[in-house]
């Protein structure tokens, strides 16, 4: 019985600078970005003020939801973060759900989340420097006393790492557990139908009947619920960290 | 041969120990959910707010468990190759 759990497969290698490996993460992420961009262009074509089409109604509903989400968590003055947060949310949820069509989900690769988390970290630092000034930002590390500076730096750096690993761990644990359950059910199936005598048992044991249905329940939790939850939490934390960075202390 | 066996054994035991980290989030999230149920019982009209706050809190409480899980994954899939390569 072969159980195969591995990272993102390398599709091809660009032969410059000693070979740059192109993993399926990169390819799928670009495909998802193209999909989302295409969807946005499709939804917002031919906007009208009166007699709006169904397409425009969907677009307006999505934009209104995103704005309500950001306003509810950050306040009215953070309008310019609506595109960022909704883009992160959409990218995250579509990436996680892409495992449903059989590709290796980009969010099951830690590089994806680390890239997003570093982006958020840069924004947090930018907001802090903007609020308190460069000196105030540097001075913030020595609060409440000077000796705690290394710990403050560590806790500052822990923010993006914990954000990235939270998302990554949830998605990849779903992947690992579903793979194991598939393999276990196939093995149980082989043991069960192998009990039948003769060639019938041999043939039936090769067809994994037990793999039908049962993993779908797991998929409901690990793929649908977990993907939505992690996208929600990632964008929520993004908003909360940025909003709290703007409070001058 | 003995070194290889020792390395693999250490990685396997370490992965098992790392997964003990799952206890904490389990207890913590159960406590959070229980408290949320109490709060909903007291104020059913605040259900949607309470639920979203609870889910966010649960996800943050889960972080330590996720750290344990990632450590376990590293010990199973990365560390044996790394340490065996050092020999």
Contacts between the chains, C-beta under 8 A, distances in Angstrom:
chain1	res1	chain2	res2	distance
A	5	B	77	7.4
A	6	B	77	7.9
A	162	B	63	5.5
A	165	B	63	7.6
A	165	B	66	5.9
A	165	B	67	6.6
A	165	B	70	5.7
A	166	B	59	6.8
A	166	B	60	7.9
A	166	B	62	7.0
A	166	B	63	5.3
A	166	B	66	5.5
A	168	B	70	7.3
A	169	B	66	3.4
A	169	B	67	7.7
A	169	B	69	5.2
A	169	B	70	5.3
A	170	B	62	7.6
A	170	B	66	6.7
A	172	B	73	7.1
A	173	B	66	7.7
A	173	B	69	5.7
A	176	B	73	7.5
A	229	B	55	6.6
A	229	B	59	6.5
A	230	B	59	7.6
A	232	B	55	7.6
A	233	B	55	7.7
A	233	B	56	6.2
A	233	B	59	4.4
A	233	B	60	7.8
A	236	B	56	5.8
